[in-house]
Amino acid sequence: MKTLQAELPDKLYEQLRALVEAGWFSDEKSVIIEALRRFLETHRPELMEMFIREDVEWGLSGKD
């Protein structure tokens, strides 16, 4: 497990806290993990294409 530290805009944090206080999530960490998981799932094709392009560019440049 890795630990990340982030600064959030006040409005975003208020929305996060509202979800916890309404009982949708047990704590702030749960909201952030779920949001990140959903983001990564919905953007997977774009991420894979970006990684492939970086690999191809690295391969074509011949740099180690």
C-alpha positions in Angstrom: 0.0 0.0 0.0 1.3 3.5 -0.9 0.5 6.8 0.8 -0.2 9.9 -1.2 -0.7 13.5 0.1 -2.8 16.0 -1.9 -4.2 19.4 -1.5 -7.8 19.8 -2.5 -9.8 23.0 -3.3 -12.1 23.9 -0.5 -15.3 23.2 -2.6 -14.1 19.8 -3.6 -13.3 18.9 0.0 -16.7 20.1 1.1 -18.3 17.8 -1.4 -16.1 14.9 -0.3 -17.1 15.5 3.4 -20.8 15.7 2.5 -20.6 12.2 1.0 -19.0 10.8 4.2 -21.4 12.7 6.4 -24.4 11.4 4.4 -23.2 7.9 5.0 -22.3 7.1 1.4 -18.7 6.4 2.4 -17.1 5.4 5.7 -14.3 8.0 5.5 -12.5 10.5 3.2 -10.0 7.8 2.1 -12.8 5.6 0.7 -14.2 8.5 -1.4 -10.8 9.2 -2.9 -9.9 5.6 -3.6 -13.3 5.1 -5.3 -13.0 8.3 -7.4 -9.5 7.4 -8.5 -10.5 3.8 -9.4 -13.4 5.1 -11.5 -11.2 7.7 -13.2 -8.6 5.1 -14.1 -11.2 2.6 -15.4 -12.9 5.2 -17.6 -9.6 6.5 -19.0 -7.8 3.2 -19.5 -7.6 3.3 -23.3 -6.2 6.8 -23.3 -3.6 5.8 -20.7 -2.6 2.7 -22.6 -2.2 4.7 -25.8 0.0 7.2 -24.1 2.2 4.5 -22.6 2.6 2.9 -26.0 3.4 6.2 -27.7 6.1 6.9 -25.0 7.6 3.4 -25.6 7.7 3.9 -29.3 9.3 7.3 -29.0 11.8 5.9 -26.6 12.6 3.0 -29.0 12.9 5.3 -32.0 15.2 7.7 -30.2 17.7 4.9 -29.3 18.3 6.4 -25.9 18.9 4.2 -22.9 
